[in-house]
């Protein structure tokens, strides 16, 4: 007997209640902004806790978090806007409207990495040691932040009839004669893959893997070289992002190529190369200062 899961009750159907959490007079609190703020606060607290377990001054991670936010969020927005410039060129006033969505995690990682490198150089601490302490917080923050896409009804996949399908409402524009928010090629479809959910769940699995490695390391059950956790993050996260991106209908493109898949493939190669360097060549990763294991 073959079970047709498309016929199961729609107990897991997702429908966004809308992007706005509460509006009081001129004050508007959006789910997207709340989730980003939550991800940052949870991430900082976790990285400080992990720092204590590794006998690293937790205040160092508190200071680093400010640098990361200042480097990551603007870079995430700039990255997204650059690849969607044809649209933003028509509406330049929306370039700074980050509360409406439209940030790219790969841009955030690039901006955060640059900020962390500068911070490590100025503080004379190991960049890779900082990266290891931040990696679990980073992927947990991504798992939380992905739900902002749900509330904004964005970053979904191709049409599907699976029980956990995502409903995208039709906001009909009579002037354009189409449903805003739905891809042009899928105007007649109502239900789509909730790729935000897929990535959030994948991120939680990567988070569990990193925490397991971390605590096995601090307990002495496993000896990890400096830089291992961030390389595992880079490999594992990029692997999930590569296949999930293939389901997306709104990928940033360079010609016919999905930018996120190109970057993810690069991340997989870089992560595996870093692990091979550490454990096969048995040499430390190049750093701003010498680090010990």
N, C-alpha and C positions, 0 to 999 in steps of 0.2 A: 504493500500500500504506500502510495506516495502522497505526502502532505503538501497541499498547495497553500503556502503561507499567505498568499495574496487574498485568500478568502477568509482569513481569521478576523475576528472582531477588531474594530479600529480603536482598541484601547490605548494605543500609543501614538495616535495621530497628534501632530504638533500644530498649534495655531498660535501665532504671536498675539499677545494682547495689545501690542503697539509699542512704539519706541519711548513713550513718555511715562515715567513712573508717577510723578505728581507735578501739578502746576498750581502755584499759589501766586496770583497776581502776575507780575512780570518775571517771577522766578520759576524756571522750568528745570526739573531734575529728570534727566534721561537715564534709562537703563544702561546704555552704552558707557556713559561717563561713570556711573556708580560701579559698574563691573570692573572698569579699568582701575579706579581708585581702590577697590577691594583687592584686586590682584596685586597692586603695588604694596599695600599695607600687609597683606598676608605674606607676600614674598620677602619683604624686609624682615619681618618677625622670624620667619623660618630661617633665612640666611644667617641672622644673628645667633639663633639657637645652634645651628650647625657649626658656626664659627667657635662658639664656646666649647663644643664637643671636640673640636680639633685644636683647642688651646690657642685660638686666634682672637685678638681683641675684637669683640662684637661691634664696637663703635666704628671700627674701620669699615665694616659692612654698611653701617648706617650712613656714613659719609659717602661711600661708594654709591648707595642707592640714589642719592641726589644727582650725582653725575650721570647715572644710568638713565634716569627719567629725563634729564635735560638733553641727553644724547639720543635716546631711543624714540621718544614720541615725535619730535620734529622730523627725524629721519624717516620714521614710518610713514608720516604724512607726505613728505617730499617724494619718497619712493613711489607711493601710490599716484600722486598727482602727475608725476613725470610720465608714467605709463598710461595715464588717462588724459593727457594734455589736450587732445583734440576736443574733449568735452569741457574741460575746465577753461580752455581758451575762450569758449563762448560765454562762460559764467565765472569770470575771475573772482567775483565776490564770494564764491563758495570754496575757494582754495583753503581758507582758514576755518571752514565750518566742520571741524573735526568731530564735533558732537553728533553730526549726522551719519557718522561712519566713514569708512574709506581710509583705513590705515593698513599697512602691509607688515606682517611680522618679520619678513626678511629684511625690510628696511630698518625695523627696530633693532634687529640683531646686529646689523652693520653699524648703526649709530651707537648702540650700546657698547659694542666691541671697541670702537675708536675711543669712546669716553673712558672705558675701563683701562685701555692701554696707557692713555695719558695719566690717569689717576695712579696707576701702578708705578709709572715712571717717576712721578712727582713724590710719591710716598715711599719709593724704594722698596716695594714689596713684589712678590711673585705674581705676575698676571695670571698664570695657570692655577695657582692656589686660590686666588679670588674667583676665577671662573668655575672651579670645582664647587666652591661654596654657593655660588649663584645658580648653577645649573638646575638643581631640583626646584628652586623657587621660580626660575624662568619657565620651566615647562608646566608647573602648577598654575602660574599666572596665565599661561596660554590656554590651559583648560578652562579657567574661569572666564577669561576674556572672550572666548569663542561664543559664549552665550549672548554677547552683545549682537552678534550677527542674527541670532534667532529673533530678538526683539525688534531689530531693524528689518526683518524679512529679507535678508541678503545672504550672499555666499552660500547659496543652496546648489544642489546638483541637478541632474537630468530628471525628467518625469519618472515617477514610479507609482506602483500601487501596493507597495509593501505596507504592513500594518503600522509601521512607525513613520509613515510618510508625513511630509511637511506641507501644510496648506498655505498657498500664496494667494491672497485675495486679489480680485481684479479691481484696480482703481482706474476706471475707464476715463480716457481723455477723448472727448468728442472731436476736438480739434485735430488730434493725431490719429483718431480712430483705432486706438489700441489700448491694451491694459498695461498701465505703468507698473513697473516692478517685475513683470514677467518677460523673459527673453523673447525676442521677435519671432524666433522659430518655434516657440512653444506657447503661443498666445492662447490656444484652446485648452491647454492643460491646467489643472488646478493643484495637483499634488506632485511634490518633488523630493529627491533624496535630501535628508537633513544633514548635509556634509559638515555643518558646524558641530553636530552631535558626534559624528564619526571621529572628527579630529579631537574633540574634547575628551572622548573616551580613550582614544589612542594616547593622548598626552598624559592622562591619568595613569595609564599602564607604564609609560616611560618614567613618570614620576615615581611609581612604586619600585621600578627597577633601580633607579638611581639611589633612592633611600635605602634599599636593601644592600646595595654595594657600599654605600657610605657607612652604615652601621656595622656591617661585617668588617669594614676596614678599621673603624675606631675601636672595635672590640678585639682586634688582633686576629680574627679568623681569616682575614684576607689582606694581603699587602698590595695596596694600590699605589702606583706611581703618580706623582703630581701631574695633573692634566688628563687623567683617565676619565673622570666623570663627565667633563665637558665634551670629550671625544665620543663617549658612549651616547651622550645626549645628541650630539650632532649627527651621528650615524642613525640612531633609533628614530629620532623625530623626523629626520629627512626622509627616511624610508616610508613612514606612514603618510607624510605630506605628499610624497610623490604619487602614490596610488590614489589618495583621496582627491588630489587636484585633478586627476583624470576624469572625475565625475562632475566637476564644477561646470557651470554654464557662464560664469562671469570672470574667468581667469584673465589676469593681465597678460597681454600678448606682445611678442616681438615678431612681427610678421605672422606666421602660422604657428609659432612655437609658444608654448605656455612658459612664461618666465619662472613661475614657482617650481615647475618640474626641472627646469635647467638648473636653478639654484639648489634645489633639493638633491639632484644627482651630484652636483659639485660638493654638497655637504656630506653625502655618503662617502664619496671618494676621499675627501679631506679627513673625515673621522676615522675611516679604516686605515688611512696612511699614518695618522697620528698614533693610533694604537699599535700599528706595526713598528713604528719608530721607537715607541716606548718599550715594547715587550719582545720584539724580535731583534732589533738592533741594540736594545737595552741602553738607550741614550736619552737624556732629558730633552724635552722640547725647548727650542730657542725661547728665551725669556728676557724680560727687561732687567731682571736681576737673577743671580744664581739662586736656585731653590733646592731644598733637600726633601727627600721622601720621608 
